[in-house]
């Protein structure tokens, strides 16, 4: 494996080493290294593997049976349905077997028959030969929001649910050891911690050259991915493209999208829901505070960094890109706006930094809740709150080189708008802070200044 996934392998191995028959769900977002982890885990083990497609229920059963039949050595499937295939697998003698059902959501979206039959298997000792069923998925939204509804009561018999999280900024720093911190922030903004995309960048060249080679060249791996980033099952790509281009422009509320596109609000809502189902956009919920009257609701953002890059830089300028020199295009259409583009990734890095400090108990409070407050006059980038309603307020500034005292005063005004107590302040800056802030911080126990070099 290219990346360190020892914890995930350890979790799977613990389940495998159990003497019990078990069903576990192992899932991730798209473009992860989940299949590489499974291949590593299955090494030197007896296993059966089926990759589900988007098929009718009857054709799914046929494909499942055909696939398993080819993997059976001494036995054959003699009985009908999923049961017949599972029975044949269980009768194959071995110390312990693993059965992997890949992209299982394509099966249970239409019927939970397979899971019902699997549960019958795990409740049967089958000659005291234990079995581990792994239900694999690269659709995190489905697992987290729809799986239980589809499985109904059978969901409660699943032994464990393991999520393969995206790689963090620390992982990125380890992988791109020759990149500057600024190059790492922009890379994180584009690649979103997705392992397969990270591998497309070359550690031995510059960020600029990586963008030109992989994102602006028609032969680039990420260019091809970005040009086909909308899943084929989403119909009317023209509508999705229109909505996404406008979100990338900053039209991130339903009313804004209605004015910009001319589509009915009900239509836009359906398309937004479909995009959220595929984990491509998210609806940002404001951190809950007493200042509800000053809060904006229903703000949408493009969650996928590669998608945001394409809908902000590539699609609106595609004709120019195809005809112009790539380096010139980079200098005129991308480079001047990279700091603005990367500000969301910088905020994510700050969030990860505070999460680590919180776990290590190195913050002045033990935070129980994290979030972003979205106000009518402005936002609070990060709010951390404990059980005693003490708060840490964070400002994450990447567009400007330095944070000024006036910026700090504005943040405190936002805290009043949110009707929060500002017990502690953490200010994160791309480069540094003005002299007045530095002077105040020297004698303050509640103001902490962190620049990019410290992350």
ROMAR-308075 format. One line per 10 residues: number of its first residue (from 1); for each residue x, y, z of C-alpha. Coordinates in nm, 2 decimals, decimal comma. Layout:
NUM) X Y Z  ... $
This chain:
1) 0,00 0,00 0,00  0,12 0,35 -0,08  -0,04 0,51 0,22  -0,03 0,41 0,59  -0,36 0,22 0,65  -0,25 0,00 0,94  -0,54 0,09 1,16  -0,79 -0,02 0,89  -0,61 -0,34 0,83  -0,60 -0,40 1,21 $
11) -0,98 -0,35 1,24  -1,04 -0,60 0,96  -0,79 -0,85 1,10  -0,96 -0,83 1,45  -1,29 -0,93 1,29  -1,12 -1,20 1,09  -0,95 -1,35 1,40  -1,29 -1,38 1,58  -1,44 -1,73 1,60  -1,78 -1,59 1,53 $
21) -1,96 -1,56 1,20  -1,99 -1,19 1,12  -2,11 -0,93 0,87  -1,92 -0,60 0,85  -1,97 -0,29 0,63  -1,65 -0,13 0,50  -1,70 0,19 0,30  -1,54 0,51 0,17  -1,59 0,79 -0,07  -1,50 0,76 -0,44 $
31) -1,13 0,76 -0,56  -1,01 0,61 -0,23  -0,76 0,32 -0,19  -1,02 0,09 -0,03  -0,97 -0,18 -0,30  -0,60 -0,18 -0,24  -0,66 -0,23 0,13  -0,90 -0,52 0,06  -0,65 -0,68 -0,17  -0,38 -0,65 0,10 $
41) -0,62 -0,79 0,36  -0,72 -1,09 0,14  -0,36 -1,19 0,08  -0,31 -1,56 0,20  -0,67 -1,60 0,29  -0,95 -1,82 0,14  -1,21 -1,58 -0,01  -1,49 -1,53 -0,26  -1,54 -1,20 -0,43  -1,83 -1,04 -0,62 $
51) -1,85 -0,69 -0,77  -2,21 -0,58 -0,80  -2,33 -0,38 -1,10  -2,64 -0,17 -1,15  -2,87 -0,44 -1,26  -3,23 -0,56 -1,22  -3,28 -0,79 -0,92  -3,31 -1,10 -1,13  -3,00 -1,03 -1,34  -2,80 -0,94 -1,02 $
61) -2,88 -1,29 -0,89  -2,77 -1,45 -1,22  -2,44 -1,25 -1,23  -2,38 -1,33 -0,86  -2,43 -1,71 -0,92  -2,22 -1,71 -1,23  -1,93 -1,53 -1,06  -1,93 -1,76 -0,76  -1,96 -2,07 -0,98  -1,63 -1,97 -1,15 $
71) -1,46 -1,94 -0,81  -1,58 -2,27 -0,67  -1,32 -2,55 -0,71  -1,48 -2,88 -0,60  -1,85 -2,79 -0,54  -2,11 -2,64 -0,77  -2,43 -2,44 -0,71  -2,73 -2,67 -0,71  -3,00 -2,47 -0,54  -3,17 -2,15 -0,67 $
81) -3,12 -1,79 -0,58  -2,87 -1,62 -0,35  -2,92 -1,91 -0,11  -2,78 -2,17 -0,35  -2,46 -1,97 -0,42  -2,41 -1,89 -0,05  -2,47 -2,26 0,05  -2,21 -2,38 -0,21  -1,95 -2,13 -0,08  -2,01 -2,24 0,28 $
91) -1,97 -2,60 0,19  -1,62 -2,54 0,05  -1,39 -2,67 0,32  -1,13 -2,42 0,47  -1,03 -2,29 0,81  -1,21 -1,96 0,77  -1,34 -1,79 0,46  -1,40 -1,43 0,37  -1,68 -1,33 0,13  -1,66 -0,98 -0,02 $
101) -1,96 -0,82 -0,18  -1,82 -0,51 -0,36  -2,05 -0,21 -0,42  -2,32 -0,39 -0,23  -2,55 -0,08 -0,25  -2,63 -0,17 -0,61  -2,80 -0,49 -0,47  -2,98 -0,37 -0,16  -3,12 -0,05 -0,33  -3,38 -0,28 -0,48 $
111) -3,39 -0,58 -0,24  -3,24 -0,69 0,09  -3,28 -1,06 -0,01  -2,91 -1,11 -0,02  -2,85 -0,97 0,33  -3,13 -1,18 0,46  -2,97 -1,50 0,32  -2,63 -1,39 0,45  -2,77 -1,35 0,80  -2,91 -1,71 0,77 $
121) -2,55 -1,82 0,69  -2,39 -1,65 0,99  -2,65 -1,80 1,22  -2,56 -2,15 1,08  -2,22 -2,29 1,20  -2,16 -2,48 0,87  -1,94 -2,75 1,02  -1,78 -2,50 1,26  -1,60 -2,32 0,98  -1,65 -1,94 1,06 $
131) -1,71 -1,69 0,78  -1,66 -1,31 0,76  -1,88 -1,12 0,51  -1,75 -0,78 0,41  -2,00 -0,55 0,24  -1,79 -0,30 0,05  -1,90 0,03 -0,09  -1,75 0,35 -0,23  -2,07 0,54 -0,18  -2,04 0,70 0,16 $
141) -2,37 0,89 0,13  -2,57 0,57 0,07  -2,41 0,39 0,37  -2,46 0,69 0,61  -2,80 0,80 0,50  -2,99 0,52 0,32  -2,85 0,18 0,41  -3,04 0,13 0,74  -3,37 0,22 0,57  -3,30 -0,03 0,29 $
151) -3,19 -0,31 0,52  -3,47 -0,25 0,77  -3,44 -0,48 1,08  -3,15 -0,68 0,93  -2,93 -0,37 0,97  -2,91 -0,44 1,35  -2,74 -0,77 1,29  -2,43 -0,61 1,12  -2,13 -0,66 1,35  -1,95 -0,34 1,25 $
161) -1,93 -0,04 1,02  -1,59 0,08 0,93  -1,53 0,40 0,73  -1,21 0,46 0,54  -1,17 0,83 0,59  -1,00 1,05 0,33  -0,63 1,13 0,38  -0,55 1,43 0,60  -0,32 1,72 0,55  -0,06 1,55 0,75 $
171) -0,08 1,25 0,51  -0,03 1,49 0,22  0,27 1,65 0,38  0,43 1,31 0,43  0,36 1,21 0,07  0,47 1,54 -0,10  0,78 1,59 0,11  0,93 1,84 -0,14  0,63 2,07 -0,16  0,62 2,40 0,02 $
181) 0,33 2,46 0,27  0,15 2,69 0,02  0,18 2,42 -0,25  0,05 2,17 -0,01  -0,26 2,38 0,08  -0,35 2,43 -0,29  -0,29 2,06 -0,36  -0,52 1,97 -0,07  -0,78 2,20 -0,21  -0,77 2,02 -0,55 $
191) -0,72 1,66 -0,44  -0,95 1,66 -0,14  -0,75 1,39 0,04  -0,85 1,13 -0,22  -0,57 0,88 -0,25  -0,61 0,80 -0,62  -0,60 1,17 -0,71  -0,30 1,23 -0,48  -0,11 0,97 -0,67  -0,16 1,16 -1,00 $
201) 0,06 1,45 -0,87  0,44 1,42 -0,90  0,64 1,49 -0,59  0,95 1,57 -0,80  0,80 1,87 -0,98  0,63 2,20 -0,89  0,26 2,25 -0,81  0,24 2,47 -1,12  0,37 2,19 -1,34  0,15 1,94 -1,18 $
211) -0,16 2,15 -1,25  -0,05 2,20 -1,62  0,04 1,83 -1,67  -0,26 1,67 -1,49  -0,54 1,92 -1,50  -0,49 2,14 -1,81  -0,35 1,89 -2,06  -0,61 1,69 -2,24  -0,40 1,38 -2,18  -0,38 1,45 -1,80 $
221) -0,52 1,19 -1,56  -0,72 1,45 -1,36  -0,83 1,64 -1,67  -1,00 1,32 -1,79  -1,14 1,26 -1,45  -1,27 1,62 -1,42  -1,43 1,62 -1,76  -1,63 1,31 -1,66  -1,68 1,39 -1,29  -2,06 1,38 -1,30 $
231) -2,18 1,02 -1,26  -2,34 0,88 -1,57  -2,66 0,78 -1,38  -2,74 1,15 -1,32  -2,95 1,25 -1,61  -2,98 1,59 -1,77  -2,61 1,69 -1,73  -2,70 2,03 -1,87  -2,90 2,11 -1,56  -2,64 1,98 -1,32 $
241) -2,36 2,17 -1,50  -2,56 2,50 -1,49  -2,63 2,46 -1,12  -2,27 2,37 -1,03  -2,11 2,65 -1,24  -2,33 2,89 -1,04  -2,24 2,74 -0,70  -1,88 2,77 -0,80  -1,94 3,14 -0,87  -2,07 3,19 -0,52 $
251) -2,45 3,15 -0,58  -2,48 2,91 -0,29  -2,83 2,96 -0,17  -3,15 2,82 -0,32  -3,28 3,18 -0,39  -2,95 3,27 -0,56  -2,96 2,96 -0,78  -3,32 3,04 -0,87  -3,23 3,39 -0,99  -2,91 3,28 -1,17 $
261) -3,05 2,98 -1,35  -3,42 3,06 -1,39  -3,51 2,70 -1,28  -3,80 2,65 -1,04  -3,69 2,61 -0,67  -3,85 2,27 -0,65  -3,65 2,15 -0,95  -3,33 2,29 -0,81  -3,39 2,11 -0,48  -3,43 1,78 -0,65 $
271) -3,10 1,82 -0,84  -2,92 1,94 -0,53  -3,04 1,63 -0,34  -2,91 1,41 -0,61  -2,57 1,58 -0,60  -2,56 1,54 -0,22  -2,65 1,17 -0,26  -2,33 1,13 -0,46  -2,13 1,32 -0,20  -2,04 1,60 -0,46 $
281) -2,19 1,89 -0,27  -2,30 1,95 0,09  -2,55 2,16 0,26  -2,37 2,35 0,53  -2,56 2,38 0,86  -2,47 2,67 1,08  -2,33 2,60 1,42  -2,63 2,62 1,67  -2,61 2,94 1,87  -2,87 3,17 2,04 $
291) -2,82 3,42 1,76  -3,05 3,23 1,52  -3,21 3,55 1,39  -2,87 3,65 1,25  -2,80 3,31 1,08  -2,83 3,22 0,72  -2,98 2,88 0,64  -2,95 2,65 0,34  -2,60 2,73 0,21  -2,46 2,48 -0,04 $
301) -2,10 2,42 -0,14  -1,92 2,19 -0,38  -1,76 1,93 -0,15  -1,53 1,77 -0,41  -1,22 1,97 -0,46  -1,16 1,85 -0,82  -1,52 1,93 -0,91  -1,48 2,28 -0,77  -1,16 2,33 -0,96  -1,33 2,23 -1,29 $
311) -1,65 2,43 -1,24  -1,46 2,74 -1,13  -1,16 2,74 -1,37  -1,20 2,48 -1,65  -1,56 2,47 -1,77  -1,62 2,85 -1,79  -1,29 2,89 -1,98  -1,29 2,56 -2,18  -1,28 2,71 -2,52  -0,98 2,93 -2,43 $
321) -0,80 2,64 -2,26  -0,83 2,41 -2,57  -0,68 2,68 -2,80  -0,43 2,86 -2,58  -0,08 2,78 -2,44  -0,13 2,59 -2,11  0,13 2,79 -1,92  -0,03 3,12 -2,03  -0,37 2,99 -1,93  -0,23 2,89 -1,59 $
331) -0,08 3,24 -1,54  -0,40 3,43 -1,64  -0,69 3,21 -1,54  -0,57 3,01 -1,24  -0,26 3,15 -1,06  -0,42 3,49 -0,96  -0,71 3,31 -0,80  -0,55 3,02 -0,62  -0,54 3,18 -0,28  -0,92 3,24 -0,29 $
341) -0,97 2,89 -0,42  -0,75 2,74 -0,15  -0,91 2,93 0,14  -1,16 2,64 0,21  -0,88 2,39 0,22  -0,69 2,61 0,46  -1,00 2,62 0,69  -1,01 2,24 0,67  -0,65 2,22 0,77  -0,71 2,45 1,07 $
351) -1,01 2,23 1,17  -0,78 1,92 1,15  -0,52 2,10 1,36  -0,77 2,20 1,63  -0,92 1,84 1,63  -0,57 1,70 1,69  -0,50 1,94 1,98  -0,85 1,86 2,13  -0,78 1,49 2,12  -0,44 1,55 2,28 $
361) -0,61 1,77 2,55  -0,39 2,06 2,46  -0,67 2,32 2,42  -0,79 2,54 2,71  -1,13 2,35 2,69  -1,23 2,00 2,61  -1,45 2,07 2,30  -1,75 1,85 2,25  -1,89 2,02 1,94  -1,73 2,18 1,63 $
371) -1,88 2,38 1,35  -1,90 2,69 1,14  -2,13 2,98 1,21  -2,29 3,13 0,90  -2,42 3,48 0,96  -2,60 3,74 0,75  -2,31 3,98 0,79  -2,03 3,74 0,79  -1,91 3,40 0,92  -1,71 3,25 1,21 $
381) -1,48 2,99 1,04  -1,46 2,75 1,33  -1,64 2,74 1,67  -1,55 2,48 1,94  -1,77 2,45 2,24  -1,76 2,24 2,56  -2,03 2,12 2,79  -2,00 2,44 3,00  -2,08 2,66 2,70  -1,72 2,79 2,68 $
391) -1,61 2,86 2,33  -1,30 2,88 2,12  -1,34 3,11 1,82  -1,12 3,06 1,51  -1,04 3,29 1,22  -0,88 3,12 0,92  -0,73 3,38 0,68  -0,56 3,27 0,36  -0,63 3,53 0,11  -0,44 3,81 0,29 $
401) -0,08 3,77 0,39  -0,14 3,91 0,74  -0,43 3,93 0,99  -0,48 4,28 1,13  -0,62 4,40 1,46  -0,92 4,53 1,26  -0,98 4,17 1,14  -0,98 4,06 1,50  -1,23 4,33 1,60  -1,46 4,22 1,32 $
411) -1,44 3,86 1,44  -1,54 3,97 1,79  -1,84 4,16 1,63  -1,94 3,83 1,46  -1,92 3,66 1,80  -2,17 3,91 1,93  -2,40 3,85 1,63  -2,39 3,48 1,70  -2,46 3,56 2,07  -2,17 3,34 2,18 $
421) -1,91 3,40 2,45  -1,56 3,44 2,30  -1,36 3,28 2,57  -1,05 3,20 2,36  -0,94 3,31 2,01  -0,72 3,12 1,77  -0,62 3,32 1,46  -0,47 3,13 1,17  -0,29 3,33 0,91  -0,11 3,25 0,58 $
431) 0,19 3,46 0,66  0,16 3,65 0,99  0,00 3,92 1,20  0,02 4,30 1,24  0,23 4,45 1,52  -0,06 4,54 1,74  -0,19 4,18 1,75  0,16 4,04 1,82  0,19 4,28 2,11  -0,15 4,18 2,26 $
441) -0,08 3,81 2,22  0,24 3,84 2,41  0,06 3,91 2,74  -0,27 3,73 2,66  -0,39 3,40 2,79  -0,68 3,38 2,56  -0,54 3,48 2,22  -0,33 3,24 2,01  -0,16 3,33 1,68  -0,07 3,05 1,44 $
451) 0,08 3,10 1,09  0,12 2,85 0,81  0,47 2,74 0,91  0,33 2,62 1,25  0,07 2,38 1,09 $
